[in-house]
Amino acid sequence: MRRDVRILFVGDEGVGKSTIITTLIKESYVPNVQHIVPEVTIPPEVTPENVTTYIVDSSASTQHRQHLETEIKKAHVICVVYAIDNPNSFDRVPAYWLPHFRSLGVNVPVILVGNKIDLRGGEVTNEALEAEIGPIMNEFKEVETCIECSAKTPVNVPEVIYFAQKAVLHPTAPLYDSREHCLKPDCLAALKRIFNLCDVNKDGVLSAAELNDFQRKCFDTPLQLQELEGIKDTVRTNVEGGLGHVVTRGGSSASSPAEAPTPSDEGLTEAGFIYLHTMFIQRARVETTWTVLRKFGYAEDLKLREEFLEPKFDVTYDCSVELSHVGYQFLTELFEVYDKDQDGALKQEELDDLFSTSPGCPWVDQGFPDTTISNDAGAVTLQGWLAQWSMTTLLSHRTTLQYLAYLGFSSTPSSSPPLPTTAALKLTKPRHSERRRGKVTRNVLLGYVCGAAGSGKTSLLRAFVGKSWKAEYEPTNKIVNVVNSVEIGGSEKYLVLQEFGSKYESETLRNSKKLEVDVMIYVYDSSDTNSFSYISNLRQQYSLDHIPSIFVATKSDLDLAQQRHEVQPDVYCRRLLLQVPVALSVKTGELADVFHEICSVAVNPYVLCDGSRLSEWLTLNIVGRLSAIPGGADRSLTVAHRVKTALTFTALLGSTTAMVMYFAGIRTIGPWRPFGTLFQWFPSRLAWITGRREL
């Protein structure tokens, strides 16, 4: 909502524009006023709407025409003044003034102000005034209302300013069609969405408790019992089906499906809710409806505000975004509410109902629900539902923020104060710092699945989410994401696997910002002699050695083929100090617990080849090799850390001889090697410190 209002007074000469403004300022009638009153500024604390108000006077004389047109284009609302004792000034309102505004391309609210009612002979009824003003309002939709006043008496002068402010801050035109006497489609859709969000138990009726929550959220005050009964009486009298029975289970909170529903008190249906807002607008209480709309994130164009859908949430480099406990709790409750048959899964009809307050399911183009866990009928389980949102938050946290707003996160004040949507998210620690400590604490892990076409990447992803194996080969021509939970170390992690296909693979791997990933999964077909070479060439082409890695040999049910590569895959992995490839067959279901292995590599990148752990300092600073990092754990160390390692080693042994031994390549673990000459080994130790050593 804007914080300032610029009101322009126009009209024929002598109708009392300047007198109205002067009476407002002086709070009494002033007989002789300036021809044009200087611009007046009213501070926000003086006005009921708490906005800064600028009041601008004007002249209709020819010499002021250019200035008048400039002011018309700057105005937020225009008050067209006519004199009650001068019928010609009224006739010129539809004949000259209103068409003139349109000719200038101005489309702002207009208030008709009939001045000098003290000079009218006799009283005028509302019906007579409506008959007089009605044709003008029907022809010119920009006319918000008409008010009569007297600057001399004075009568209704402050009300003129109030209605002008309200026309800007709470315009009727976007909400109500005065010609058809009904709500406009966008307003109707917004109010229906709000009703749906406030109907917490989705029974189609707003109970007393739900109405009270609604009242607190929108107006910061509880709904009194007397007010509630008054609302019900009004709706009962004027709307058929405006009230409905609130259904609870045995008088409790629907704790058991076996309990028989029993009708209780009456509540407000959607029809009754819509009727109330229509009545508010028709009775010039449009600010009530606007307050409700704005509390639920709507802007003046009846679209959800950008800052409401995408509040500021900064993500620093190498960090990722996950759902917080509050976020998981909200999504769990949402699942349970829309699981109408309580079978533990959301079928398509229930999903459609759930996403009815949003633009639709955000994963339509991503193959959902095949991207997560579902039951035999294809309905999404709670595990799959939470996993899908975990993946969405990791890959596109802005989408999660938008849908939290669409789906009504904290729409009812169950928490006090209501939480922003950003409370449903949390930022993880940087990956590189966690790897340096040798322990990854994030709950959602991302793995890139790379390999030659036909190597079985898609089948591996399908097996991960419990989908059946397909015999026919379909090339991957878009990015495919799947997610499932993996239990590791007594805790549950969500593992997201992403396959690119040949179209997007090079684009992703050459971009260092897109290599913020927890694990690389290199897949090759053990029955295809050329499959492994693709992986080897890929690793030579792109800088991937800083990422924990695992190799997977698929199609183990077929005959093992000799790979056309300088060394075989097992030797290749040993040279990189990685575990040998995990052999599996998706077709036969022999998966060798590969997904647990992948998750272990991502969570614990520094492990011995046999799976046992060394102490963190020993692994990083002395052994420096036995890990899931290609080439050894020292690949991930910075130059400063390498220098620190050399100095620490020297200090521990306590002599300069240790430094000579260190640079000469003598190891304290493993078999002794020939000493060689100092000059032969010194360059290799120096290269190790600077991080340029090749393995």
N, C-alpha and C positions, 0 to 999 in steps of 0.2 A: 504494500500500500504506500502511495506517495506521501511525503512528509510536508508538502506545501501545496497551496491552492491559490490560483490567480483568478480573481473574479473581475469581470469587465461589465460595467453598466453602460448600455446603449439605449437609444430611443430618440424620438423627435424632440425638438427644442421645446422647453417649457413643461415637460411631463414630470419633472421633479427628481431627476437622477442625482444631482448634486445635493439636493435637500435631504434625500434619504441617507446618503453617506454621512453628511454633517450631523444629522439627528442621531445616527448610530454612534458617532464618535463622542458627541457632546451629551448624549443621553437625554436630550431635550430639543424642542423645536427652535431653530434659529431662522428668523424671518428673512434676513438678507445674507446670502451665501455667495461664494465665488462662482464665476461662470463654469470653471472646471476646477474641481477640487484636486490638489496634488495627491499622488499615490499614497495610500495608507497601508501600513504594515501592522498586523495584529499578531502579537507573539503567541506561541502555541498554548501556553498555560492559561490564556484567557478564553480559549475556545473549547467547546465540549469535545471536539474530535482530536484535540491536542496536536494541531498542525499549524504551521505558520501560514497566515492568510494575507494575501495582497489584494487590496481593493482599488480598482482603477476606474476613474471617471472618464467620460469622453464627450465630445461635441459632435452634433450632426451637421454643423455648418460646412459649407463647401471648402473653405480654407483649411479645415482640419481633416479633410477626407483621407489624405495619405497616412497621416498619423493614426487615424481611426482604423484603417485597414491593417496597419502594422500591429496595433494592439489586439485586433480581432484574431490574428494569426498566433499571437502569443498566449491568448487566454486559455485557461482550463475549463471555464464555464462562463457563459454569457447570460446576463440578466437583461432581458428586453423590457423596458419600462414603458407603459402607456398610462394615460390619465383617464380616470373614470368619467370625468366631465368633458372629455374630448374624444368622441367616437371615432374621429378620423385617425387619431393616434393608434387606436386599437386596430382599425382596418389596415393600417400600413404594416402591422406586424406580419401577417401572412402574405401581404401583397409586395412588400419591399424588403423588410429586414431579414426574414428567414431565407428567401431566395438569394439575398445578397451574400449571406454566410456561405451558402452552397457554391455560389459562383467563385468564391475565393478559395474553394477546396477545403473549407474548415468543417470538421465533423466533431464538435464537442457538445456536451449537454447544454440545453437552453432552458432557462427559467423565465416564465412570463410573470411580470410583476405589475399588477393593477394598482396604481397609486391614487391618492386623494379620495379614498372611500368616504371620508368625512363630508364630501360634497355630493354624494349620491342621495337622490331623493327617494326615501323608502329603503326597505331591506330587500336583499336578494337571496333566494334559496340556493342550496347546493345543486338542486336539479337544474335551476335556471343557469347557474354558472357552468355546469357540466355541458349543458346544451350549447352554450356559447363557445366554450373552449374545445369541446370534443372534436369537432371537424378539423380544427387546426392540429391537434395532437395526432389525429388519424393520418393526416397528410404529411406532417413533418415529425418523423420518429425521434428526432433529436430533442424535441420538447419533452422535458421530464415531468414538469408539473406547473401549476399556476397558483400564485398566492396574491391576495389583495392586502394592501396596507395603507397606512396614512402616516406620512412623515410629520404632519402637523400635530396630530392628537397626542402622542404617537401610538400607533397600533401595528403590531406584527413586523416592526422593522428588524429586530434581531432574528426573527424567523426567516426573513429573506436570505440573510447570510447563512443560516443553518441549512436551509434547503439547497442553497448553492454549493456549500461544502459537501453535503450529502450526495449531490448529483455527480460530484467528481470522485469522492471516496467510495460511495456505494451506488454505482449507476444501476438504473433499472433495465436499460436497454439490453445488456448482454444476457439478462436472466428471463425477461418476461416479454411476451408478444402482446402488446396492448390492443392490437387489432383483433387477434384471435382469442384474447383473454386466457392465455395458458402459458405455462413455462416453455422456454425455448429448449430444443433438443439437447444442447450441450449442458445446460443447467440441469435438466431432468436426469441425464446420464450421470452427472457428478453427484447429485443427491442420492440416486439409487446406489451408487458405489459407496457413499458414506454410510447409508443405511446397512448395507451388507457388512461393512467393516465393524460397525457398532453391534451388529447381531452376533455376539461372540459365540453362542452355541449353535448358530445357524438353524434356528427353528422357524425363521420367517417372522418373528415377533420380537419387538424390543420390550423386555421385561422392565419392571420398576428399577431394578439394579442396573441394567444396561442403559436405561434413560438417565439415571443419575450419573453414571460414568460419562455419558455423552455431555450432560450439562456441566459437569466439572471440567471436562477437557476444553469445551468451547467458551464457557463463561466464568470459570473459576469459582463456581458457587454450587452448592448442592441443590437438588430439586426438592422443594418442599412438598409434603403430602397434599396440601390444599391445591398447589399449582398442578400437581399430577392429576388429581381428580378433575380439575377444571379443563385440562387438556383432553382427558378422556370424554368428558361430557360434550365438549365442542365437536370432537371427531365423531362421536356416536350419533350426534344429531345431524351432521352434515355429510357424512361419508358412509356409504354402504360397504361393509368389509373393512372399515378403517381400524377396527380393533380385533384382536384375536386372542385365543387362550394361550397363555404361557404353559408349556408342558415341561414338567420335571419328572424325575424317576423316583417315585415313592417319596416325594418331598425333599430329596437330597440332590446331590450334584451328579446324577447319572453315573454312579460308581459301578453299577452292575448291569450288563445287558439283559439279564433275566428279569429285572424288576419291571413291573408293568407301568407304562406312562399314565400319569393322573393329571387332569386339567387343574390349573390353579388360577391365579389372578389374570385379568385381562392385560394385554400389552398392545403396543402400537404396531400396526402392520406397515408395509411399505406404502400402501395407498394412503393410510392416515398420515404418515410422515410427509409424503409429497403434498397432501392437502394443506397441512399446517404451513409449509413454506409458501405455497401459493397464496394462502390467506395473509401471511405476513407482508408479502409484496403488494398485494391489492390494497392493504390497509396502510401503505406508506411506511412499513417497518422493514424495508429492504435491507437495512443495516444488520438485522438479525441473521438473515440468510447469508449475507456476505461474511459475517463473523464466522459462521460455521464453515463456509467454503475455504476461507483463508486458514483456519485452524487445521484443516485437512490438506493444506499444501497448494491450494488453487490460486492462480494469478487472475488478473483482470480479464484475460482472454479465456478463462475457464480451462486452462491447461495447467498441469502440475508444474510448479516452479522448478527451474533448473537447480537452484540451490537446495531444494527439497529432495529432488531425485538424486543429485550428486553432490552431497556436502563435501567440504574439503577433507581429504584424507591423504596425507603425504606418505609416500613409500620411498624409503631411502634405497640406495644402490645395494644390490646383493641380498636384500631382505624380501620376504614374501608375506602375503596376507592370508590369515586363517580366520575361521569363525571363532568367536569367543564362547564362553559357557552360556552367556545370555543369548547369543545367536542360535546355538544348538537347541537351547530350551524353547525358544520361539518357534523354530521350524518343527520341532517334535510336537509341540502343542497344536500347531497348524495341521500337521499330518493326522493327528488323532481326531481333531474336530471334523475333518473332511472324510475320514474313513467311516462313512455312514453305516456300512454293514459290519464294521468292526472285525474284518477278516485279516487285519494286519498288513494290508496292501491297498494302494490306490489304483483303481482301474481308470480307464480313459474318461468315463463320465465324471468320476470324482475329481480327476485332475482338471477337467474343463471347468467344473464348478469352482475349484480352488483358485484357478487363474482368472476367474471372471472379473476381478477388480484390477486386472493388469491388461497390457496389450496382448497377452497370450503366453503360452509356454515359451520360455526363452531358449529351449533346446530343440525346437522343431527341426531345424536344419542340421542337427548334429547326430541324428540317428537315435535319439532318445526314444524308448528306454533301453535300447541295446548297449548303451554306454555305461550301464551300472547294473546292480543286482535287481532282478525281478523274479516273481514266482513262475510256476509252470504256465500260468494263464497270461503271462506278460505284464501283470500288474506290478508296480514298483513297491518294494518292501520298505519298511522304515530304514533299514540298513542302507538300501540303495538310494533312498531319498536324501539322507544325510550325507552319503558319499558324493552324490551328484552336486549338492550345494558346496561341499568342501572343494571339489574340483573347480566349480565355477568361481568360487572366491579366490582360489589360487591363480587361475588363469586370467580372470577378469573381475576384479573386486568391484569395479564400477557397476557391472551388471548386477551383482549381489546387492549393492546399495540401492540401486533403482528398484529392484523387486522387493526388497524389504519395505520400501516406502509404498509401493503398489499394494502389497499384501497386508499392510496395516501394522507394521512393527510399532508397538507402543501407541496404537491408536486409542486405546482405552487406558485411563490412568491407573492401571494395576500397580505400576511403579510410581512412586512419588519422589521427585517430579518425573514426568514421562521422559524416557531415554531417547536420545537421538539415534538414528540408524547406525552411526559410526560406533556406537557401543556394542554392536553385534559383531564387530571385527576386532582383530588384534594384529599387531606387527611382530614378525619373528626377528630373531637375531640374525645378523649377516652370516651367510653360509661359510665364507672363508674363515671367520673367527671361530665358528663352531668346529670346522675341520681341523683347525690348528690345535684345538683342545682335544681332538680325537673323539668327540661325542656330539652327535646331532640331536637336538632336543625338539625340533619342529615336529608337528603332528601330521602334516600333509607333505608328502614327498613327490617330487616330479622326476620322471625318468624318460629319456628319449630312446626310442627303439629304432635302430638303424640297421640296414642290411640291403642286400641285393633284391631286386624284384623276384618274387616267387620263393623267397627263402622261408616264408611262413610267419612273417611279422603279424599280419592281420589275424591269422589263426591263433597265435599266441595271445593277442589282445582279447579275442573272443573267449578263449579258455579262461582268462583271468576273471571275467565277469559271468562265468558259468553258462556261456552260450555254446551250442553244439558245433561240432566241426563240420565244415562245408567242403565237399569234394571238389566242386568247381572253383577255378581260379578267377578272381576278379581283381584287376590291377587297382591300386590305391591312387586316386586322382585328387584327393583332398586330405586335409589334416584330420586324423582320427584320434579321439581322446576317449579313454575308458578309465574307470576308477573302481576300486574296491578296498576294503579294509584288510589289513594283515596284522596278525598278532605277533609281536616280537618283544622279547624281554619282559613279558608280563603286562605289556601295554598295547593298545591298539593304534596303529598308524594307518592313515589313508594314503594309498599309493596311486598316483596318476601316471598312466603310461600314454605316451604320445607318439604316434607314427605320422610321418610327413608325406611319404610318397616321393617319387623322383622330382615332382614339380616344385616342392617347397623345401626339400632337404638341404640343397646347397645354400638357398637363401637364409635358412635358419642357422646353419653351422658356420657361415662366414661372418655372422653378426655377433660380436662379443657380448652385446647386451642380452641376446637371446640364449646365451650359454649359461645363464643363471639356473643351473639344473643340478639335481642331487645325485643322479647316477646315469651313466650311459650303458645301454644294453645293446651289444653288437650281436646280431643274429645272422647265422649263415646256415645253409642247407648242407648237412653232412653227406648227402648223397650226390651233390652237384660239385664237380671238380673245380668249377670256376667261382663258386659262391664266396669263398673266404678271401679271394684276391680283392673283391670289392671293398671289404672292410679294411684291409691293409692299405689300399689306395686312399680310402676315405680318411684314415688316420694320418697319413702322410700329407694330405692336402690341407687339412684344417688343424688348428691348435686345440687339441682336446685332452692333453695329458694331465691337466690339472683337475679333471673330473673323475670321481670314483667310477670304475668300469667293471663290467662283467660280460663274458662271452657266452653265447648260448648256441649250441649245435642242435638244430631241429631235425625232424624226420629220422630219428634213430631207429625206427622200425624198418627202414630200407637199408640196403647194403652200404657200408661205409666206403666212401670214395676218397682216393688220394688227391689232396688238394693241389692244384697247379700254382704253387707258391714256393718261394725259396726255402721256407721251413713249414712244417705242419703246425696246425693251430695250437696243439699242446706245447710244443717247443716255443712258439711265438709268445704264448702267455707266460711261460716260465722266464723267458728273457726279460719280460716286462715286470717280473716278480708278481704276477697275478695268478690266481687259481686257474686251473685248466678249464676249458669250456664245459658248461653243464649240458649234458646230452639228454634230450627228451623227445617225446613223440606226442603231439597234440591229438593225432588221430586215434591212438590207442589209449590215451588218457594217462600215459606215463610222464608226469610233469616234473618228477624229481624234486619236488618242493622248491621249484625255481623262483617263485614269487617271494617266498621267505628269504631265499638267498639274495635276491635283488634288494629287498628292503634292508637286509643286514648290511650289505655293502654300502647303502646310502646312509644308514644310521651309524655304523661303526667302520669308517673307511680305513682305520689303521689296525689291522689284524695280521697274525701270522698266517702262513700258507695253510697250516693245518687247522686254522680256525681259532686257536687259542690266542689270548691277548697278552701282550707284554705291558709293563707299566708305561704310562704315557711318555715320561721323560726318556725312557730307554728306547721306545719305538721311534720317537721323533729325533732324538739327539745322537744316538749311537748306532742303532741298527739302521734306521733311516731308509729302509728298503721294503720290508715285508708288509705290504698293505694292498688296498684296492685301488691305489693311485698308480696308474701306469708308470713304470720306472722306479717305483718306490715312494715312500712317504715324503722323502726329501724334495720331490718334484713340486710339492705344494708350499715349500718354505720360501720366505722372502730372503733377499741377500743379507739383510740385517740379522735375520734369524740364523742364517748359515754362519755368519761371522761370530755370533754369540755362541753357536754350537762349538766352533773350533776353540774359542777362548775358554768355554766351560770345561771342555775335555782336558785342555792343558792345565787348568787350575786344579782339577780333580786329581790328576796324576802328580802334580806338584813339582814339575821340573821342566826345563827347556827341552830335555830329551823327548818328553811327551809330544811337544810341538813337532819335532823332527820326525818322530814316529807317525804322527797323524798325517803330516804332509807326505810322508813316504808311503802311506797307504796301509800301514800295519793295522790289523783288526784284532780286537780283543775277543771277538766272538767268531767262531768258525775256525777252520784250519789255517795254520801259518802259511804265508806265501813268501816266495823269495824276496829278499829285501830290495834288490835292484839298486840303482843309484839314486841319490837324492834328486838329481836333475831329471831323471826319467819320471819320477812320481810327483814332483812338485807342481808341474803344469796341470796335472789331472786334479790335484787337490784344490788348486786355485780356481780351476774351471768349475769345480763343484760349489765353491763358495759363491761365485758370481752367477751360478745357476745356468751355465752354458754347457754342461756336460751332456753328451749324447750317449745313450745306452745302445 
